[in-house]
Amino acid sequence: MTTDITTPDAASADPREAGVLEAIDAIRPALQADGGDIVFTNIDGAGVVHVELVGACGTCPISTQTLKAGVERIIMDRVPGITEVVAD
């Protein structure tokens, strides 16, 4: 059995979670083209999106720039109430 860790639990999901997941799905092909990927973890009470960069993104020396200038910008543009995106 496999579990999709990016699927929100409808009973406990933050209402912003669906928008964040849609934004991540839009970003994902670019990351995968370079051998990496992004995994949504959660949104905390302060509106901070927690993600994990995996594959090539996990060890890339410019992953912070990708996270802030790419991922964070896109998510914050698309989802109101998000204050930051951080990689755990």
QUIKATA-V281374 format. One line per field, one symbol per residue. burial: # if it has 16 or more other C-alpha atoms within 10 Angstrom, else .. Layout:
# QUIKATA-V281374
burial=???
This chain:
# QUIKATA-V281374
burial=.....#.#.....#.######.##..##..#....#####.##...#####.##..##....##..#...##.###..#..#.##.#.
